[in-house]
Amino acid sequence: MIRKDKKIFPLFLLFITVAINLLFTAIPLLNTLHYETSVLNSIFLSLFSGYLTLYFNTGSNVAKKLFPNDKYYYYILFALLIIPFGISFTSTILCQHCPISEGIYFYLLFVLPALFIGSTLGVLSEFLSKKYRYLLFTLLWLVLLFSFLPELYYNPQIYFYNAIFGYFPGTMYDQNIEITKTMVLYRTLNIIFSVLILYVLKLSFKLKENGKLIVILIVISGYLMFGFAKSSLGFATSIHNIELELKGNIETKHFKIILPEKLTETEKKVAILNHEFYYNEIASLLKIETYNKIYSFLFKTGAQKKNLFGSGNADVAKLWISQIYINYEHYNNSLKHEMAHVFSSKIGTGLFKMPANYNPAMLEGFAMAIENNYDDFEIDYLTYLAIKNNYKVSLKKLFSNFSFFTQTSSLSYLYAGSFIKYLANKYGWEKIKLLYSNLEFEKIYNKNVALLEKEFLEYENNLNYKNNKEAANLYFGRVPLVKKVCPRATAKQLKLAWKNYKIKHYKKAALQFRNVYNYSNTYSALLGVVVSNIKLAKYKVAEKYLKENIHSFKGTSYFYNLENILGDVYSNLNKLNLAKEKYENLLAENPRNNYTNEAGLKLYLLKSNIKGLKSYINEKDNRKKILHQTLLNEPTDAVIQILTLQKFSDTEYFNEIETIKKIITNRKFSSDTYFQLAKLAFNFLDFTNAENFITTALKNPKPERKEILEELLKKIEWSKEYIKQKNYDKP
C-alpha cells in the first residue's frame, strides 16, 4: 500500500474535482447532467487519471503489470468517476427538475472512456521515459486534446470527434445534441485503440532491443491511419463528401457554388446573380478583393447541413479558408452576411484571421453593418425599437468581453451592427478596418467606447422612425439559450415529438409535447400540444390549452403566433366573434407584416366565405387557390403579399403575375406590396416587371426599408448588365 503521507496528491485531485463540479451547479447549461457537463469532466478527468497512473506507478516495474497494483489507485479512479456524476445527478433531479436518462448515457459514453484513455496515456508515457514521464504525458494529452485544430482549420466542418472530450457539435445554436451511432462507434474505437496500445506495450517487453522505437512507430502509424480514415468513417467531412451529397456544382468568376442538384435552371441562375452581386457590392465598399475563389455550400435541408457540417440552424463562414455554409431555403437572407465575414479575413489577425481578441461583437457587427438587412428591415430601425422599448445592451461590455452571448442573439447582432455602421458612416470604412484588427477605439477615434456609445445612442434616438412596442417584443422577447430550462433535454424530447407529428402520429405527439411542457414551459411544446390536437380535430382541447397558457407568453416573440392560432381554433369552433377579436388584435398590434396580412385575409374570409376560411386554415394544399380567388374578388395588400410567398413553377408564376398586373393597374397599393412583387419577379429572372415594381415601391418607401429597396433596384439593374456581358449559361 502507498504510504499515508503520499495520499495527499490523490485527495487533492478529488478536492479539485468536487470543487469544479460544485461550481458547475451554479452555471447555466452546466447545472444539469447532460452534454456540457460530460464533455468538461472528460477533459479534467482524463488529465487527472493519467497523473494518478504515473503517481501510483512511481518506482514500479511497468513491464510486469502496466497499471498500478494498488487498490487505493482504483478507489480514487472510481471516486473520480462517481463524484461528478453524483453532484450533477443531484443538481438535475432536485434543483433543475430535468429529465435525466440521456444525461446518464452522455456521461458514460464520454467520461468512462476518457478515464481509460488518460490512464493508458500515463502507462505509455512511463514506458517511454521514466525520468520525464509527467512532461511527456502532458504533451501527449495536449496533442490529443487539440488534435481537432487541423480539422477546424482545413476541413469544411465545425463539429469534431476527439479522443479526450468525445464530440463537439460546432455551435450551441442547435440546442438538440443527441447520442448517435457514430458517437458510440467513435468511442468504441477509442477504447479498442487504447487496448491495442496496451497490448503492444505488453508484447514490447519481450524485445530486448528497439522495443521503444517499435512502440513509437506503431502508435504514431495507428494514430495517423485513424486520422486519415476519419472522413471515410463519418467522423469528419471533406469537400468531396459534400459534393457527393449535394451533386450540384457551379463555378463563376469569384465562387465555387456547391448546391442541391435538383434545383431548376432558374434557381441556379438566380443563385449566381446573388453571389456575384453581393461580392461586387462588398468589394466596392471595402476596396478589398478575395484572391482565391470562395466556396459557397448551399445545403438542401437543415438536417443535411447538420450531418455534413455540424450546424442545422446557424449559417456560418470559415473566413480563414474562404468558405460559407448556408441552408438553401433562406440563403439570400444570410449570403451577404457570411460573404462579409470572408472579406473580413483580409483585415483580420492571427491564424484564423479574426478580429482583435477574437471579439464576437466586432466579428458579427462588421458583417451586420455591411449586410444592413435583418428580416427586410434596416438594422438601425430594429436597434431603435430595442432602445425605445428598454431592450438595452452595453456597447462597452459588448466590445470588451464575451457578453455578446449573455442576451438574446438578435440584440447583440443588431447593437453591434448598428454601432459599426454608425462609425463607418461618420468616420469612414478605413477606420473600421483598422479597428477590426486592434479594437483600439481611443487610438483610432480619439474617443473611448463610452463616449462613442453616447454619440451612437443620441443618433439612434433622433432617427425618424415610428416606435412599435409589439414589433420590439417580437424580435427581442426571447430567452437566451443559457437561461432556458433544461435546454438539451427539452430539445431532444421536442425533436421526438415533432417527428411523430410529421408522420401523423398526432395522439402520441400530443402526449409527448404535454410532458415536455409540464417541466419546461417552452413555446414549442405548447405549440406542439395545440397543433397536434387541432390535427385530431380536438378543437376544444386546443382552445383550453391556449386560453390557459397564452398570457404566459405576453411580451415575447411567441405571443402573436399563439394569438393567430387561437383565432383559427375559434373559427373551427364557429366562435366567430371571438375569432374576429383575435384577428383584429393582431391588426392593431401590427408586430410584423406576415401577422397583419394573415389577420386581414382571415377577417375578409370570416365575413364573406367562412367555408373558405376553414379550408385556408386547415388545408395547406388549397391555400394558393383560395388566395387566387380572393385576389380576383377583393384585391388587397394582404392578399398580394401572402400570394408572393407561395411556391410557383415558372409557368404558374408568369400566369399569376399577369393576373396581378391587370388587377393593380389604376389601383393604389403599399410600398411593401410592390417590394414583395419585385422580389418575386427577380427570383424568376423577370427583370422588366421586377424593375417596374421596385421603382413604384421607391416612390413612397417606409424609412426603415428605403436602403433595402434601393439595393434591390441596384441588384436588378446590375443583373441585367451581367447577363448582357456574360454567356449566362456558362458563367
N, C-alpha and C positions, 0 to 999 in steps of 0.2 A: 504493500500500500504506500501511497505517497505521503510524505511527512506532513503534519498539520500546518507547519509554517509555510508549506508550499501550496496550500489550498486557497491562498488569498487571491491569486490571479483568476482562477475559475469563478470564485464568488464575485469578483469584480465584474467579470463579463456578464454574470447573471444579473447583477445590480444594474448595469447599463441596459440590458435587455428589458428589464422591468420598467426602468425609467422612461425609455423610448416609447414603449407600448402604452404606458400611462399617459404620456404626452399625446399620443395618437387619439386618445379618447376625447380630447378637447378640440380636435381639428376636424372640420367638415371633410367628408369622404373617407377619412382615416378612422372615424369613430365607429365604424361597423366592420364586421368580419367579411371582407369581400376582396376584390381585386387589388386595390391600392395597398391595403394592409399586408396582403400576402406578398406582393412584389417587394415592398420595402423590407419586410422581415427576411425575405430570401437573400437580399443583399447583405444585411447585417449578419445574419446567422451563418451564411456561407463563409464569411470572413472569420467569425468567431470560432466556428467548428474547425477551420484549418489551424488557427492559432492554438486551440486546445489540443489538437492531434500532435502538433510539434511540441507543445509544453509537456504532455504526458509521455511522449516518446524520448524525452531527453535522456541521453546516456544508454538508450536501449539498442538492441541489435535488430534493426528493421528487417534485416534479411530473414529473420526467423518468424516474425509474427505480423509484419506490416502495421497493424493497428495496435495501440497500447493494450497491454494485458492488465488492465486495472478497472475494477467495477466502478470506481468513482468517476472515471472518464465517461463511462456510458450513462451514469446517473446525471452527470452535468449535461451531456448531449440531449438526454430525454427532457431535462428541465428546460433547456433552450428551446426545444420543440413545443413543449406543452404550455409554458407560461404565457407566451404571446397569444397563443390560441385561447387560453382561459380568459385573459384580460379582454380580448376582442369579443369573444363569445358573450361574456357578461355584459359588456357595453351594448352589444347588439340587441340582446334579449331584454335586459332590464331598463336600459336608458333610451335606446333608439326605437325599440319595438319593431324591428325589421325582420323579414324572413331570413333564415339562417342557412338553409340547405346548400345553396350554391357557394356560399362563403366557405363552408367546410371543404367542399371539393377544390376550390381555388387554393386554400391553404395546404391541403395535402399534395396537390399537383405541383405547386411552386416551392413550398418550403422544405418538404421532405427530401426531394432530390437535391435541393441547394445545400442542405447539411451534408449529404453524402458526397457531393461534388467538392465541397470545401475540404472535407476530411481526406478525400482522395488526393487533392492538390497538396495537402500537407504531407501525406506519405511520399508522394513523388518528389517534393522539394527536399525532404530529408534524405531520400535516396541519392539525389543528385549532388547535394552539398550539405554535410552536417554543420560546417562552420557558418555558412551563410543561408541556412535554411529559412529563417524568418524573412530575410530580404528577398530571397528567391520566391518564396510563397507569395509574398505581397505583390511582386512584379507579375507573376503568373496570374494571380487573381485579377489584377488591374487589366491585364491583356484580355482576359475573358470578359470582364465587365464592360470594357469599351470596344469589344470586337464588332459591335454594330456600327461603329462610325464609318468604315468604308462603305457599308450598305447605305447608310444615311446620305453619304456624300455622292455616291456614284449611281445607285440603283433608283429606279422610278417607284419608290415606295416610302412610306413613313411608318410602317409597322415593322417590328423586329422580333425575331426569336433569339433568345440569349440564354446561354447555359447557366448564368448566375441568377437572373431575375425572371427567366421563363419567357415572358412575352410583353411587348409594349405595343398598344394599338395605334400609336402615332398622334392621336388627338383626343382630347377629352370632350369635344363637342358631341361625339357619338356616345350617348350615355350607355348603350347596351354593349357591354363587354361580356361575352359568354365563353364557356369552355367548349372547344371544338375538338373534333377528331384529330385535326392537325396539331393542336396543342398537346394532346395526350401522346401522339406519336413522337413529337419532338422531345418531350420529357422522358419518354421511354428510351429513345435513342441516346439521350444524355446519360442515363443510368447504365445502359449497355456499354457505351464508350468508356465510362469510368471503370466498370468492371473489367473491361479489356485491358485498361492501363494497369490495373492491379494484377491481372493475370500475367501480363508481360513483365512486370516487376518481379513477380514470383519466379518466372522462368529465368530471368536475367541473373538471378543469384547463383545459378548453376554455371554461369560463364565466368571463367577466371579472368579473361581479358576482354576489353572493349564492351563490357556489359552496359555501362552508362551511355556510351555512344550509340549503341543499338537501340536502347530505350528512347533516347532523344530523337533519333531518326524515325522510329515507329510512331511516337506520339505526334511529332510535327507533321509527318506524312498523313497520318489519320485525320488530324485536325484540318489540314489543308484540303484533303479529299472531301471531307464533310462540308467544308465551306463552299467548295466548287459545286457540290451536289445540292445545295440548299434550294436553288431555283427549281431544279427538277423535282424535288421532294415537296414543293409547295411552301417552303419556309422563307422564300424570298421571291421578288418579282424582277424580271428583266424587261427591257423594251420589246424583246422578241415575244415574251409571254403575252404582253398586252396586244401586240399586233396580231398574234394568232387568234386572240379572243375577239377583238373588235373587227378585224379584217378590212376595214376601210382605211385608205391611205391617200392623202393629197399633199402635194408639195408645191409651195408658192415661193415667191422671192425671199420671204423672211420666215417662213414656217414649214414645219412638217406636221401636218394635222392628222392624227390617228383618231378615227371616228367610226361609229357603227356602220356596217356595210349596207344595211337595208334602208338608209336614208334615200330620199328622192334626189334626183339631179338638182332640182330647185333648192332643196335644203342644203346640199353640198356647196352650191354656188353662193348662197347667202352666207354660209359659214366662212368662205374665202373672203367675201367682201367685208364682213365684220372684223375678221382678223387683220387684214391689211389696212383697213381704215383706221382702226384704233392704234395700230403700230405707227402709222403716219402721223396721227394726232399727238401721240406721246413723244415721239422722236422730235417733232417740231417744237413742242412746248419745252422740253428739257434740253434740246440741242445735243442729244445723245443718240448714238446708233448701237445696236447689238450686232456684233460681227459674226457670231455663229447663229445658225437658224434655231428658232425657238420650237421646241417640241410642244404641241398642244394636244393633250389627250382628252377626248370628249367621250365619256362613258355613257352607255345606254341607260343604266339604272344606278341608283344609289347602292343597291346590293352588289352589283358588279364592281363598282368603284371601291367599295369597302373590301371586297375579296382580293382585288388585284393591287390596290393602292394603300388601303388602311383606314380610309375615312369615307363613310357613306354620305354624310350630310355636308361637311365643310369642304369648300373648294380651296385648293392650296396651290402655291407656286414653290418650286425648288429653284429659287432665283440664282443660286450659285452654279447650276448646270443648265439654266435656261429652259426649264420645263414647267408646264402648268397642267393641272388636273381638275377637270370640271365635269359635272353632270350635264349631259346634252340638253335635257328638258328645260334647263334655265341658264344655259351657257352665256347668253347675251347679257344676263344680269351680273355676271361675275367676270367676264372676259377682260374688260378694260382694267378692272381692279388687279387681277392676277398678272396681267401683262405689265402693269406699272411696277409690280414687285420685281419682275425680271429686269426692267430698266434700272431699278434702284441698285442692282448688283454692280453697276458701273461706278457708283459713288459709295458703296458700302465698304466695310473694313473687315479684316480677318479672313480666315479660311472660308467662312460661309457668306462673305460679302454682305454682312448685316449692318444695321445702324450701330452707333457707338453704344457700348454696354448692352448690346442685344435688346435695346429698349423697345417693347412691343407697341407703345403709343407712337413712337417715331416710325416704326415699320408700317403699321396699319394706317396711321394718319397721313403719311406720304401718299399711299395708294388711294385712300379715300378722297384726298384733296384733288388728285388727278382725275379720278372717276367722276366725282361730283354728282353722283346719282344713287339714291337709296330709295328703292321702290318707286321710281319715277318722280321723286322729289329731289330738289337741290338740297344738299346736306346742310346748308345754313338754315333752311326753313325748319327742318326737324330738330336741329340744335336749339333754335329759337323756341320751339314748342317745349323742349326739355327744360330750358332755363325758366320760361314763363310759368311752368307748372311744377316747379320745385323738384325736378329730377336733375339734381346738381352733381357735378363732378369737379374735383380739384385738379386743374391742369398741372399745378406744381407737383402734386403727387404722381399724376399720370406720367409725367416725363422724367421723374427722378427715381422711380422704383417700379415694381411689378403690380401696382394697384389696378392695372388695366383689367385684371381678371376678377376683381372683387365686386363688380356690379354687373348689371345686365350688359351683355356684349354690345348691343346696339348703341348704348350710351357711350361706351368707351370709344367705339369706332367713330361715332359722329362728332363727339367733342374733339378728339384728336384730329380728325379730318378737317373740320371747320376751322380749327385753330391754325393748322398748317396752311390751309387755303387763304386765311386772312393774312398771315405773314407773307405768303407768296405774292398776293395781290398788292400788298402795301410796300414790301421791300424787295420783291423780285425772287425768281426761282433760283438764281445763282446762290443767294444766301441760304436758301433751303437746302441746296445741295451740299453746302459747307456744313450746315447744321446737322445734316443726316450722318455725317462721318465723325462728328465730335460732340454734339449736344452742348456746345459752349455758347449758351444764349447771350451772356454778357459780352463775351469777346466779339460775337458777330453783330449783335444789335445794340450794344452798349446799354442794355437794359436786362434786368433779371426776369425770370419766368413770371414772378408775381406781378410785376409791372406790366409785362406783355399780356398777361391774363386779364388784368384790369381793363386794358385798352380793348381787348377782344370782346369782353362782356359788354362794354359800352357800345361797341359796334353792333353786336347781336341785338341788344335791347332797342336800338334805333332803327332796325330793319322794318320795312313796310309790309309786314305780314299780319294776317288775321289770326289771333290765337284760337286754338281749338283744344280744350282740355281732353275731350274724348279721343281725339287723334293721338295726343300725348300718351294717354293711358294705353291705347292700342299698341304703340311702338315700344313703350318703355315699362309697362306694368307687368314685368316678368320677374321670376326668381332665378338668380344665377345658379349654375349647377352646384357650386359649393355650398349653397344654402338649402338645397332641396332635401326632402325627407327620403331616406333610403333610395337614392337615385339609381344605383346599379340594379338592385333587386327589383325596383319598380319597372325599370326599362326592360328587364328580362321578362317579367310576367306580362307586361303590356304587349311585348312582341308576340308571345304565345297566344294571347287573347286576340290580337288583330289577325294573326294567322288563321285562327278558327273563324273569325268574322269573314275573311276573304274567301274561305272555302264553304261559306254559308252554313257553318255550324253555329247559328246565332244563339241558341239556348245555352250552349256550353260557353260561348264567348261572353254572354251577358253575366253569367255566374263568375267567370274569371275577372272581368272588369270590376264587378261589385266587390270582390275580395280585395283587389288592389286598392280600390278607392277607400275601403274601410280603414286601411293603415296609412295611406299616402295623401289622400285628399287632392290628388292631381287632376288637372283638367282632362287629360287624355283618357283617364279611367272613367270619369263621369261621362265624357262624350261617348265612350265605348258602351257603357251601360244604356245610355239613351238610344243610340242608333241601332244597337242590337235589338232592343225592344220594339223600335219602330219597324225593323225588318220582320219581326214576329207579329206585327200588327197589334202589339200591346201598347196602344197609344196612351191609355190611362196610366200605365206603369211609367212610361217615359215622362208624361206630364208630372206625375208625383215626384220623380227624382229631380226634374228640372226646377219645379217650384220650390222644393225643399233646399236646393243647393245653389241655385243660380246667384243668389245675393252674396255668397262667399267669394264670388269672382268679380264682384263690382269693383271697378277701378283697375282691372287687369286687362291684358290683351285678349283674354278669352271670353269676356263677358258678352261681346257683341255677336259672336257666333252662336253662343248658347241662347241669346235672345232671339236670333233669327230662327234657330231650330225650334224653340218654344212656340213661336208664331206658326211654324209649319205643323207642329203637333196639334195646336188649337184648330188649324184649318182641317186637318184629318178628322178631328173630333166634332167638326161642324160648330165649333165655338167661334163663330166668325167675328163677333165684336171684340173678343179677346185677341184673336189673330190680328185684326186691324190695329189694335192698340200697340202690339209689339212691333209691327212693321212701321207704324207711324213714329214710334220711339226711335227706331233706327234712323229714319229720315231726319228727325230732329237732332239726334246725336251726331250724325254725319262723321263717323270715325275714319272712313275711307270709302272711295268710290264703289268698290265691289259690294259693300254692305248697303249703301244707299241705292245703288242700281237694282240689287235684288229686291229690296223692300219696295221700291217704286213699281217694279214689274209685278210683284205679287199683289200689291194693293189694286193695281189695274185689273188683274185676273180675278181677284176676290170679288170685285164689283161686277165684272162682265162675263166671267167664264169660270165658275167655281170648279167645274169638272176639269177644265184646262189647268187650273191652279194645282189641283191634286195630282194631275198627270205630270206637271212640271216638277213638283216636289219629289214624287216617288219613282218616276220613270226617266232615268237619265238619257236613255236612247231616244226619247221622244222630245227632248228639250229643243233641239235645233228646229224641229217642225213647228213647235208652239211659238218659238221666237220669231220665225218667219211669218207666221200667221198674224202675230201681234204687230209686227213691223208694218204689215200691209194695212191693218185696221187702225192702229194708234202708234205711229212712229214717234218715239221719244228718245232722248239721250240715253236713258237707262237701257232700252231695248237694243239700240245700236251698239252700245259699248259692251253689253253682255254677248251680243252676237259676234263681235270681233274676236272674242276669246275662245270661240268654238274651233274645232279642228275641221279643216276643209281639204278636199282634194283640189288639184289645180282647176278642174272643170267646175266643181262646186263653188270655188272662190269667184271665178270670173262671172258666173251666173248671179251669185249673190251681190257682188259689187255693182253690177249693172242695175239691179233692183234698188239698191241703196242710193245710187247716184240719182236715179229718177225721183225717188222719194224726197231726198234732201234738197232738190232744186227748188228755189224760191221759198225755202224754209230756213229758220234760224236754229242752229244747234250750238252747243257749247264748244269751247276750245278743246276740252278734254275728248269730246267725241271725234273731232277731226284728227286729233293726235292719235287716238286708238286706230282710226281708219288708216292713217298714214303708216303706222307700224305694220298693220296687217298687209297693206299693199306692198310695202318694201319686202316683206317675207315671201311674197310671190313674184318678186322682181318686176312688179308693176310700177315702174318709176314715174310714169306720167301721172297716174292717179295719186301716187304717194306724194309727189311734189305739190300737186294741187291741194290735197288735204292739209299738208303741213303748212303751206302758205296761208291757207284760210285760218288754221289754228293760231298762227302768229299774229293775226290781226287784233286779237283780243286775248292774249295769253294770261294765265294766272302767274303772278310774280314768282311763286315757288316752283314753276316749271319752265320759265322763259328760256333759260340757258339750255335746258334739255331739249326743248323744241328746236332751238337754233342748231344744236348739234345734229339732230335728226335730219334737218334740211341740208346741212353740210354733208352728211353721210350720203344722202340721196344724190346730191349733185356730184360728189366725189365718185360714187359708184358708177354713175352714167359715164363719166370720163374714163374710169378704169376699164370699163368694158370696151370703150372705143379704142383704147390704146393697146389692149391685150387681146390675145387669142383666148377668149374666156374658157373654151372647152379644154385648153391646155395651158392653165395659168402658170 
